[in-house]
Amino acid sequence: MTAQAATVDSVRQANASIKGAHARIRWLSYLFCLPAIILMIIILVVPIFVAGTLSFTDYSLGNQDFNWVGWKNYERIFGRSSYQKMLWASTTYVLVVVPTSIGLGLGAAMLINSLRRFGDFYKAIYFLPVMAALLAMAIVWEFALHPTVGIVNDTLAEGCGTWVEAFLSWGWIPGVDGATSWYSSSCADRFPQWIGEKKYTIWTICFIGVWQAFGFNMVLYLAGLTGVPRELYHAAAIDGVRSGWERFRLVTWPMLGPTTVFVVTITAIRSFQVFDTVEALTEGGPAKTTYVMMYAIFEKAVRENLVGFGSVKS
């Protein structure tokens, strides 16, 4: 009995020491995570709390005092037409740029992944807009889209009176009057101001956004494609999958699910944060058609020094 009691005591002591070791390891893991948690609170949580607090005040930079105005800032913003224009411009930009850049990025990644030669060359070409400074590229686009000396309108004008006009005017389609088409009308009159006319400006900004974003999405999808096992394609071929569309639908697309979630999230966040292009090209105009969210916050909080009112939009 004494030997059994000693064995039981030793087992209990061993279990207690194991539990203590696990507890110490658990607390050490929390301790190692603590710096990252503190940093996230300082960078993410505290600014949100500060902006939310300032949105109920009339605070502006340089003033030592401020007054609590309650919900007046929110009443002002919801009662103004500029708020609806901001929502329309931001939503339009996101809904155009996100799916288009993702689709083009996926298509380019699959094409490059299938190439046996010059794959690295095309990767570099498509990734150049991502590496370039957005503000510098915006200035380049400003010159390219200039209504009189820009390369875009000059290139379009070169096709006037040629087979290009006959093709782009859609006059070759039965029942379509090519003389009234957009291209023929522009050749007869003038080509538009891409960043100066209301009906074109937001779509021009969206086009530049797609040009800037799809190279980054292409690289992410290329990384995702390298993780698709070749054995799955062999197994699909054994099961009777022959066409490229079926291989994509049954193998490639499901395996790219995690990559797609990440790409959609990152692209949507970056689309809501668009600022450089708008600030350099349009400054929210004309008539606030490109009055996106980040530019609206910048205009109120920085230019007009209405930090409290600008915090409402943030």
C-alpha positions in Angstrom: 0.0 0.0 0.0 2.9 2.4 0.8 4.4 1.8 -2.6 1.1 2.4 -4.3 0.5 5.6 -2.4 4.0 6.8 -3.4 3.3 6.0 -7.0 0.0 7.9 -6.9 1.8 10.9 -5.3 4.5 10.9 -7.9 1.9 10.8 -10.7 0.0 13.7 -9.1 3.2 15.7 -8.8 4.1 14.9 -12.4 0.7 16.0 -13.6 0.9 19.2 -11.5 4.3 20.0 -12.9 3.0 19.4 -16.5 0.0 21.7 -15.9 2.3 24.3 -14.4 4.6 24.1 -17.4 1.6 24.4 -19.8 0.4 27.4 -17.8 3.8 29.1 -18.1 4.0 28.4 -21.8 0.5 29.8 -22.3 1.4 33.0 -20.4 4.7 33.3 -22.3 2.8 33.1 -25.6 0.5 35.9 -24.4 3.6 37.9 -23.4 5.1 37.5 -26.8 1.9 38.5 -28.5 1.5 41.5 -26.2 3.7 43.9 -28.3 1.8 43.2 -31.5 -1.5 43.6 -29.7 -0.4 46.9 -28.2 0.8 48.1 -31.6 -2.5 47.2 -33.2 -4.4 49.1 -30.5 -2.3 52.2 -30.9 -2.4 52.1 -34.8 -5.9 50.9 -35.4 -8.2 51.2 -32.3 -7.0 54.5 -30.9 -7.3 56.5 -34.2 -10.9 55.1 -34.7 -11.8 56.2 -31.1 -10.2 59.6 -31.5 -11.9 60.2 -34.9 -15.2 59.1 -33.5 -14.8 61.5 -30.6 -13.8 64.4 -32.7 -16.8 63.9 -35.0 -19.0 65.2 -32.2 -17.0 68.4 -31.8 -16.1 71.5 -33.9 -12.4 70.9 -33.3 -9.8 72.4 -35.8 -6.1 72.3 -35.8 -4.4 75.1 -33.9 -7.3 75.8 -31.6 -6.8 75.0 -28.0 -10.5 74.8 -27.2 -13.4 73.1 -28.9 -17.1 72.7 -28.3 -19.2 69.6 -28.2 -21.8 69.9 -31.0 -23.4 66.5 -30.7 -25.0 65.2 -33.8 -24.9 68.5 -35.7 -21.9 67.4 -37.9 -23.8 64.3 -38.9 -26.9 66.3 -39.7 -24.9 68.6 -41.8 -23.2 65.8 -43.8 -26.4 63.9 -44.5 -28.2 67.0 -45.5 -25.7 68.0 -48.1 -25.7 66.9 -51.7 -21.9 66.6 -51.6 -22.4 63.5 -49.3 -24.5 61.8 -51.9 -22.0 62.7 -54.6 -19.2 61.3 -52.4 -21.1 58.0 -52.0 -21.9 57.7 -55.7 -18.3 58.4 -56.8 -16.7 56.1 -54.2 -19.2 53.3 -54.9 -18.8 53.6 -58.7 -15.1 53.5 -58.4 -15.0 50.4 -56.2 -17.7 48.5 -58.2 -15.8 49.2 -61.5 -12.2 48.8 -60.3 -12.4 45.8 -58.0 -14.1 43.2 -60.4 -12.3 44.5 -63.5 -8.8 44.5 -62.0 -9.4 41.1 -60.4 -10.7 39.6 -63.7 -7.8 41.0 -65.7 -5.3 40.0 -63.1 -6.5 36.4 -63.0 -6.5 36.3 -66.8 -3.0 37.7 -67.2 -1.7 35.4 -64.4 -3.1 32.3 -66.2 -1.7 33.4 -69.6 1.7 34.1 -68.1 1.6 30.9 -66.2 1.0 28.9 -69.4 3.9 30.6 -71.2 7.2 28.7 -71.6 9.2 31.7 -72.8 9.2 35.4 -71.9 7.1 34.9 -68.8 9.3 37.1 -66.6 9.3 39.8 -69.3 5.5 40.1 -69.2 5.5 39.9 -65.4 7.8 43.0 -65.3 5.7 44.8 -67.9 2.4 44.3 -66.1 3.9 45.0 -62.7 5.5 48.4 -63.7 2.4 50.4 -62.8 2.5 49.0 -59.3 6.1 50.0 -58.7 5.7 53.5 -60.2 4.8 56.4 -57.9 1.0 57.0 -58.2 1.4 60.7 -58.2 4.0 60.7 -61.0 1.9 58.3 -63.1 -1.1 60.6 -62.5 0.9 63.5 -64.1 1.8 61.3 -67.0 -1.9 60.4 -67.5 -2.7 64.1 -67.4 -0.5 64.8 -70.3 -1.6 61.7 -72.2 -5.3 62.6 -71.8 -4.8 66.3 -72.7 -7.6 67.3 -75.2 -5.3 68.9 -77.7 -1.8 67.6 -77.3 -2.5 64.3 -75.5 -1.5 61.1 -77.2 -4.9 59.5 -76.6 -6.9 62.0 -78.6 -4.2 62.2 -81.2 -4.2 58.4 -81.7 -8.0 58.4 -82.0 -7.9 61.3 -84.5 -5.5 59.4 -86.7 -8.2 56.8 -87.4 -10.7 59.4 -88.6 -11.5 58.9 -92.3 -9.9 55.5 -92.5 -11.1 51.9 -92.0 -10.7 52.5 -88.3 -13.6 55.0 -88.3 -15.7 52.6 -90.4 -15.1 49.8 -88.0 -15.5 51.7 -84.7 -18.6 53.6 -85.9 -20.4 50.2 -86.1 -21.8 51.2 -89.5 -21.0 47.7 -90.9 -23.7 46.2 -88.6 -27.1 46.1 -90.3 -29.5 48.6 -89.0 -26.8 50.8 -87.3 -26.2 54.4 -88.5 -22.5 54.8 -88.3 -22.7 58.6 -88.9 -24.4 59.1 -85.5 -22.0 56.9 -83.5 -19.7 58.3 -80.9 -16.5 57.9 -82.9 -17.9 59.5 -86.1 -19.4 62.4 -84.1 -16.1 62.9 -82.4 -14.2 62.9 -85.7 -16.6 65.5 -87.1 -16.5 67.7 -84.0 -13.9 67.0 -81.4 -12.8 64.2 -79.1 -13.8 64.7 -75.4 -11.9 66.1 -72.5 -11.4 62.9 -70.6 -10.7 64.6 -67.3 -12.7 67.7 -67.8 -16.2 66.6 -68.8 -18.7 65.2 -66.3 -19.8 62.2 -68.2 -16.3 60.9 -68.8 -14.2 61.9 -65.8 -15.2 59.2 -63.3 -14.8 56.5 -65.9 -11.4 57.8 -66.8 -10.3 57.7 -63.1 -11.7 54.1 -63.0 -9.7 53.1 -66.0 -6.5 54.5 -64.4 -7.4 52.6 -61.2 -7.7 49.3 -63.1 -4.4 50.0 -64.9 -2.7 50.5 -61.5 -4.3 47.6 -59.7 -4.4 44.6 -62.0 -0.6 44.1 -62.1 -0.6 43.6 -58.3 -3.5 41.2 -58.5 -1.7 39.3 -61.3 1.3 38.7 -59.1 -0.9 37.5 -56.2 -2.7 35.1 -58.6 0.6 33.9 -60.0 1.6 33.0 -56.4 -1.7 31.2 -55.9 -1.3 29.2 -59.2 2.1 27.9 -58.1 0.3 26.3 -55.1 -2.1 24.2 -57.3 -0.8 20.6 -57.4 -0.2 19.2 -60.9 -1.6 15.9 -59.7 -5.1 17.4 -59.6 -5.0 18.2 -63.3 -3.8 14.6 -64.0 -6.6 13.2 -61.9 -9.2 15.4 -63.6 -7.9 14.2 -67.0 -8.3 10.7 -65.9 -11.9 11.5 -64.9 -12.6 12.8 -68.4 -12.0 16.5 -68.0 -10.6 17.7 -71.3 -11.4 21.3 -72.1 -9.5 24.2 -70.5 -12.7 25.8 -69.2 -13.6 22.5 -67.3 -10.1 22.4 -65.8 -10.4 26.0 -64.7 -13.9 25.5 -63.3 -13.3 22.2 -61.5 -9.6 22.5 -60.4 -8.0 25.9 -60.8 -10.8 28.2 -59.5 -11.7 26.2 -56.3 -8.0 26.0 -55.4 -7.6 29.7 -55.8 -10.4 30.4 -53.3 -8.1 31.6 -50.4 -6.1 33.7 -52.9 -9.3 35.3 -54.3 -10.6 36.2 -50.8 -7.3 38.0 -50.1 -7.2 39.7 -53.5 -10.8 40.9 -53.2 -10.2 42.3 -49.7 -6.9 44.1 -50.6 -8.3 45.5 -53.8 -11.5 46.8 -52.2 -9.5 48.5 -49.4 -7.1 50.1 -51.9 -10.0 51.2 -54.0 -11.8 52.9 -51.1 -8.4 54.6 -50.3 -7.9 56.1 -53.8 -6.6 59.7 -53.5 -3.4 60.4 -55.4 -5.0 60.2 -58.9 -8.0 62.3 -57.9 -6.0 65.0 -56.2 -3.5 65.3 -59.1 -6.0 65.1 -62.0 -9.5 66.4 -61.0 -9.5 67.6 -57.3 -12.9 66.0 -57.0 -14.4 67.7 -60.0 -15.9 68.5 -62.3 -19.0 69.1 -60.3 -17.8 66.6 -57.7 -18.2 63.7 -60.0 -14.9 62.3 -58.7 -15.4 63.4 -55.1 -14.3 60.1 -53.6 -14.2 59.5 -49.8 -10.5 60.0 -49.1 -10.4 63.3 -51.1 -13.5 64.5 -49.2 -11.8 63.8 -45.9 -8.7 65.6 -47.1 -10.6 68.6 -48.3 -12.5 69.1 -45.0 -10.0 68.0 -42.5 -6.8 69.4 -44.1 -7.6 72.1 -46.6 -10.5 73.7 -44.7 -9.1 72.7 -41.2 -12.5 71.3 -40.1 -11.2 68.3 -38.3 -14.4 67.6 -36.5 -16.5 67.7 -39.6 -13.9 65.7 -41.6 -13.9 63.0 -38.9 -17.6 62.3 -39.7 -16.6 61.3 -43.3 -13.8 59.1 -42.0 
